[in-house]
Amino acid sequence: MGTVYITAEDAFVGKNDERLLVKAKNEKLLDVPLIKVDGVVVLGRATVSPAVVNEFLLRHIPLSFLTETGRYLGRLEPEMSKNIFVRKAQWDAAGESPKAVHLVKGFVRGKLKNYRMMLLRQGRKYSELDLDGAISRIENSIGPIDDTNKIDSLRGLEGSGSAGYFGAFNQLIRVEGFSFNGRNRRPPTDSVNALLSFGYSLLRHDIQSAVNLVGFDPYLGYLHCQHYGRPSLALDLMEEFRPLVVDAFVLGAINLRKVSPGDFTMEPLSNAVLLSAEGRREFLKLYEEKKQSKFKHPVLGRQCTYQEAFEIQARLVAKYLMGEIEKYPPLVLK
């Protein structure tokens, strides 16, 4: 079953013995065994019964809340993992330590190399695209990473490479009715940014679940600065997965016409662009399919799903911090 997404307005989430029940307007929408549920994401308003809250905490099932636009609101957290040794290693590396710098280099390198891979693939597929300038800018940001030992400078390289990538992103959209003129959010004011932001919120839920499972404190990161309530380590680990998971399936959803311009509406006051209820259901189905798709992990040398890779990469971070491996290998696909 994997992750359960609840999109019905004013849904009620309850349980009956060992089964999760979701109802709306006196209609049963879902009835599944709790043992098959890895996580639950609520979009919009829903009532969650105290019995379900208790069951989720006992079973360590993460429950995240998003707005209808996909903006992350918060999550129900079970008791922190008892693996104090992972958290001690994580805290020992805090700041501008050599281990922190090494991890930031890995997160930035992984993200930018996957950006480059995305553009190279599209360029091979559509020879008329003019992507050379964007690819060069990304490569110019990758080049200095090994010799850069300040985290702020590495953030600058990440920002420069990302700007090059998103500067070419509109060329990757192959259908009429969609266009991209740069990232905007809080709220997203066009349909492409609405899809990207929604996808990144779903990815955050999954990465934070993996980080918690391994035993980390999700709020202490290295690339992302610490702010109250920000799961910085989860955001760090998200970086290499953004192009591989979210950007890839968002482009597929648009170019394969799985979503259409008619699936979006705009709020008159905020100009926020929203997916329709039907559009959200299709989007969530596509995201779940992407998570369960398989690839050969370059480090482990075996097939795994992206869902499994979230935890694999988190465990590789833990192994590096605890001195079990010499380097952190970011997930980079070719």
C-alpha positions as CSV (number, residue, x, y, z in Angstrom):
1,M,0.0,0.0,0.0
2,G,2.8,2.4,0.9
3,T,1.7,6.0,1.6
4,V,-2.0,6.9,2.0
5,Y,-3.0,10.3,0.6
6,I,-6.2,11.7,1.9
7,T,-7.6,14.4,-0.4
8,A,-11.4,14.4,0.3
9,E,-12.6,17.6,2.0
10,D,-13.5,17.2,5.7
11,A,-12.6,13.5,5.6
12,F,-12.7,11.4,8.8
13,V,-9.8,9.1,9.5
14,G,-10.6,6.3,11.9
15,K,-9.8,2.7,12.6
16,N,-11.6,-0.6,13.1
17,D,-9.5,-3.2,14.9
18,E,-6.3,-3.4,12.7
19,R,-7.7,-1.5,9.7
20,L,-7.5,2.1,8.7
21,L,-10.8,3.7,7.6
22,V,-11.3,6.9,5.7
23,K,-14.8,8.3,5.2
24,A,-16.2,11.5,3.8
25,K,-19.9,12.5,3.5
26,N,-20.9,9.1,4.9
27,E,-19.1,7.3,2.1
28,K,-16.3,4.9,2.8
29,L,-13.2,5.9,0.8
30,L,-10.6,3.6,2.1
31,D,-10.4,0.5,4.2
32,V,-6.9,-1.1,4.4
33,P,-4.9,-3.1,7.0
34,L,-2.7,-0.8,9.1
35,I,0.2,-3.2,8.6
36,K,0.3,-2.2,4.9
37,V,0.5,1.6,5.6
38,D,3.9,3.2,5.6
39,G,2.8,6.8,6.0
40,V,-0.3,9.1,5.7
41,V,-0.5,12.5,4.1
42,V,-3.5,14.7,4.6
43,L,-4.2,17.5,2.0
44,G,-6.7,20.1,3.3
45,R,-8.9,19.5,6.2
46,A,-9.5,16.2,7.9
47,T,-10.5,14.9,11.3
48,V,-8.1,12.2,12.7
49,S,-9.5,10.2,15.6
50,P,-7.5,9.9,18.8
51,A,-7.4,6.1,18.4
52,V,-5.7,6.6,15.0
53,V,-3.2,9.1,16.5
54,N,-2.4,6.6,19.2
55,E,-2.0,3.7,16.7
56,F,0.2,5.8,14.4
57,L,2.5,6.6,17.3
58,L,2.7,3.0,18.4
59,R,3.4,1.8,14.9
60,H,5.8,4.7,14.0
61,I,3.6,5.7,11.0
62,P,4.3,9.3,10.1
63,L,1.3,11.6,9.5
64,S,1.9,14.8,7.6
65,F,-0.5,17.7,6.9
66,L,-0.4,19.8,3.8
67,T,-2.6,22.5,2.5
68,E,-4.7,21.9,-0.6
69,T,-2.0,23.7,-2.6
70,G,0.6,21.2,-1.3
71,R,2.3,23.6,1.2
72,Y,3.8,21.6,4.1
73,L,2.2,22.4,7.5
74,G,3.6,19.9,9.9
75,R,3.6,16.3,11.0
76,L,2.8,13.9,13.9
77,E,6.1,12.6,15.2
78,P,6.5,9.3,17.1
79,E,9.1,9.0,19.9
80,M,12.6,9.7,18.6
81,S,14.7,6.7,17.7
82,K,16.7,5.3,20.6
83,N,19.9,5.3,18.5
84,I,21.8,8.0,20.4
85,F,25.0,7.1,18.7
86,V,23.8,8.3,15.3
87,R,22.6,11.6,16.9
88,K,25.9,12.1,18.8
89,A,27.9,11.7,15.6
90,Q,25.5,14.1,13.9
91,W,25.9,16.7,16.5
92,D,29.7,16.2,16.8
93,A,29.9,17.2,13.1
94,A,27.7,20.4,13.5
95,G,29.1,23.7,12.2
96,E,32.0,24.1,9.8
97,S,33.6,20.8,10.7
98,P,35.4,18.7,8.0
99,K,32.6,16.1,8.1
100,A,30.0,18.8,7.6
101,V,31.8,20.3,4.7
102,H,32.3,16.9,3.2
103,L,28.5,16.1,3.4
104,V,27.6,19.5,2.0
105,K,29.9,18.9,-1.0
106,G,28.1,15.5,-1.5
107,F,24.6,17.0,-1.4
108,V,25.5,19.8,-3.7
109,R,27.5,17.6,-6.1
110,G,24.7,15.1,-6.2
111,K,22.0,17.7,-7.0
112,L,24.0,19.5,-9.7
113,K,25.1,16.3,-11.4
114,N,21.5,15.1,-11.5
115,Y,20.5,18.4,-12.9
116,R,23.1,18.0,-15.6
117,M,22.0,14.5,-16.3
118,M,18.4,15.7,-16.7
119,L,19.4,18.3,-19.3
120,L,21.7,15.9,-21.2
121,R,19.0,13.3,-21.4
122,Q,16.5,15.9,-22.8
123,G,19.1,17.2,-25.2
124,R,19.7,13.7,-26.6
125,K,15.9,13.2,-26.9
126,Y,15.2,16.6,-28.5
127,S,18.1,17.8,-30.6
128,E,16.6,21.2,-31.3
129,L,16.9,22.2,-27.6
130,D,19.5,24.9,-26.8
131,L,20.8,23.5,-23.5
132,D,24.5,24.0,-23.9
133,G,24.7,27.2,-21.9
134,A,22.7,25.8,-19.0
135,I,24.8,22.6,-19.0
136,S,28.0,24.7,-19.0
137,R,26.9,26.8,-16.1
138,I,26.1,23.7,-14.1
139,E,29.4,22.2,-15.0
140,N,31.2,25.4,-13.9
141,S,29.4,25.1,-10.6
142,I,30.4,21.4,-10.2
143,G,34.1,22.0,-11.1
144,P,35.1,24.0,-8.0
145,I,33.3,21.8,-5.4
146,D,36.3,19.6,-4.5
147,D,38.5,22.7,-3.7
148,T,35.8,24.7,-1.9
149,N,35.9,24.2,1.9
150,K,33.5,26.9,3.1
151,I,29.8,25.9,3.4
152,D,28.6,29.4,2.4
153,S,30.7,29.2,-0.8
154,L,29.2,25.7,-1.5
155,R,25.8,27.2,-1.1
156,G,26.8,29.8,-3.7
157,L,27.8,27.1,-6.2
158,E,24.5,25.2,-5.6
159,G,22.6,28.4,-6.2
160,S,24.5,29.2,-9.4
161,G,24.0,25.7,-10.8
162,S,20.4,25.7,-9.9
163,A,19.8,29.0,-11.6
164,G,21.4,27.6,-14.8
165,Y,19.1,24.5,-14.6
166,F,15.9,26.4,-14.0
167,G,16.8,28.9,-16.6
168,A,16.5,26.1,-19.2
169,F,13.6,24.3,-17.6
170,N,10.9,25.9,-19.8
171,Q,12.5,24.3,-22.8
172,L,11.8,20.9,-21.4
173,I,8.1,21.5,-21.4
174,R,6.8,20.2,-24.7
175,V,3.0,21.0,-24.7
176,E,1.0,24.2,-25.0
177,G,-0.7,25.7,-22.0
178,F,2.2,25.3,-19.6
179,S,5.2,27.6,-19.3
180,F,7.9,28.2,-16.7
181,N,9.6,31.6,-16.1
182,G,11.5,30.8,-12.9
183,R,10.8,29.3,-9.5
184,N,8.1,31.0,-7.3
185,R,6.4,29.7,-4.2
186,R,4.5,30.5,-1.0
187,P,2.3,30.5,-2.9
188,P,3.1,29.2,-6.4
189,T,1.5,31.5,-9.0
190,D,1.6,29.3,-12.1
191,S,0.8,25.7,-12.8
192,V,4.3,24.4,-13.3
193,N,5.5,25.8,-10.0
194,A,2.3,24.5,-8.3
195,L,3.3,21.0,-9.4
196,L,6.9,21.4,-8.4
197,S,6.1,22.8,-5.0
198,F,3.5,20.1,-4.4
199,G,5.9,17.4,-5.4
200,Y,8.7,18.8,-3.2
201,S,6.3,18.8,-0.2
202,L,5.5,15.1,-0.8
203,L,9.2,14.3,-1.1
204,R,9.9,16.1,2.1
205,H,7.4,13.9,3.9
206,D,9.2,10.8,2.6
207,I,12.8,12.0,3.2
208,Q,12.0,13.1,6.7
209,S,10.5,9.7,7.5
210,A,13.7,8.0,6.3
211,V,15.8,10.4,8.4
212,N,13.7,9.7,11.5
213,L,13.9,5.9,10.8
214,V,17.7,5.9,10.7
215,G,17.8,7.8,14.0
216,F,18.8,11.3,13.1
217,D,17.6,14.6,14.6
218,P,15.9,15.9,11.4
219,Y,16.3,19.5,12.6
220,L,20.1,19.6,12.5
221,G,21.5,19.9,9.0
222,Y,24.6,21.1,7.3
223,L,23.7,22.6,3.9
224,H,20.5,24.3,5.2
225,C,20.8,26.7,8.0
226,Q,19.1,25.9,11.3
227,H,15.7,27.6,11.8
228,Y,13.0,26.9,14.4
229,G,10.8,24.0,13.1
230,R,12.8,23.5,9.9
231,P,13.9,19.8,9.3
232,S,17.3,20.9,7.9
233,L,18.8,17.5,7.5
234,A,15.8,16.2,5.6
235,L,16.0,19.2,3.3
236,D,19.8,18.5,2.8
237,L,19.1,14.9,1.8
238,M,16.2,16.0,-0.5
239,E,18.6,17.9,-2.8
240,E,19.9,15.0,-4.8
241,F,16.4,13.5,-5.1
242,R,14.7,16.7,-6.4
243,P,15.6,16.2,-10.1
244,L,15.5,12.4,-10.0
245,V,12.0,12.1,-8.5
246,V,10.0,15.3,-8.6
247,D,11.3,17.2,-11.6
248,A,11.3,14.0,-13.7
249,F,7.7,13.0,-12.9
250,V,6.4,16.5,-13.1
251,L,7.8,16.9,-16.6
252,G,6.4,13.5,-17.5
253,A,3.0,14.4,-16.1
254,I,2.9,17.6,-18.3
255,N,4.5,16.2,-21.5
256,L,2.4,13.0,-21.5
257,R,-0.7,15.1,-20.8
258,K,-1.5,13.4,-17.5
259,V,-2.4,16.9,-16.2
260,S,-3.9,19.6,-18.3
261,P,-4.3,23.4,-18.0
262,G,-7.9,22.8,-17.1
263,D,-6.8,21.0,-13.9
264,F,-5.8,24.3,-12.3
265,T,-7.6,27.2,-10.7
266,M,-6.4,30.5,-9.2
267,E,-7.4,32.0,-5.9
268,P,-8.4,35.7,-6.6
269,L,-6.7,37.2,-3.5
270,S,-3.4,35.4,-3.3
271,N,-3.1,34.5,-6.9
272,A,-2.1,31.0,-5.7
273,V,-2.6,28.3,-8.4
274,L,-4.3,25.2,-7.2
275,L,-4.8,21.7,-8.6
276,S,-8.4,20.5,-8.9
277,A,-9.5,17.5,-6.8
278,E,-9.2,15.2,-9.8
279,G,-5.8,16.7,-10.7
280,R,-4.5,16.1,-7.2
281,R,-5.7,12.4,-7.3
282,E,-3.9,11.9,-10.6
283,F,-0.8,13.7,-9.4
284,L,-0.6,11.6,-6.2
285,K,-1.0,8.4,-8.2
286,L,1.9,9.5,-10.5
287,Y,4.1,10.4,-7.5
288,E,3.5,7.0,-5.9
289,E,4.3,5.2,-9.2
290,K,7.6,7.2,-9.4
291,K,8.5,6.3,-5.8
292,Q,8.0,2.6,-6.5
293,S,9.9,2.6,-9.8
294,K,13.2,0.7,-9.8
295,F,16.7,1.5,-10.8
296,K,20.2,0.1,-10.2
297,H,21.7,1.8,-7.2
298,P,25.3,2.8,-8.2
299,V,26.8,2.1,-4.8
300,L,24.9,-1.1,-3.8
301,G,24.9,-2.5,-7.4
302,R,21.4,-3.8,-7.1
303,Q,17.9,-2.8,-8.0
304,C,15.9,-0.7,-5.6
305,T,13.0,1.7,-5.6
306,Y,13.3,5.4,-5.0
307,Q,11.3,4.8,-1.8
308,E,14.0,2.4,-0.6
309,A,16.7,4.8,-1.8
310,F,15.5,7.5,0.6
311,E,16.5,5.2,3.5
312,I,19.6,3.9,1.8
313,Q,21.0,7.4,1.4
314,A,20.1,8.3,5.0
315,R,21.9,5.2,6.2
316,L,25.0,6.1,4.1
317,V,25.1,9.5,5.8
318,A,24.9,7.8,9.2
319,K,27.7,5.4,8.2
320,Y,29.9,8.3,7.1
321,L,29.3,10.3,10.3
322,M,30.0,7.3,12.5
323,G,33.3,6.5,10.7
324,E,32.1,3.3,9.0
325,I,32.8,4.5,5.5
326,E,35.4,7.1,4.3
327,K,33.1,9.1,2.0
328,Y,29.5,9.9,1.6
329,P,28.4,8.8,-1.9
330,P,25.4,11.0,-3.2
331,L,22.9,9.3,-5.4
332,V,23.9,10.2,-8.9
333,L,22.3,8.5,-11.9
334,K,23.4,8.5,-15.5
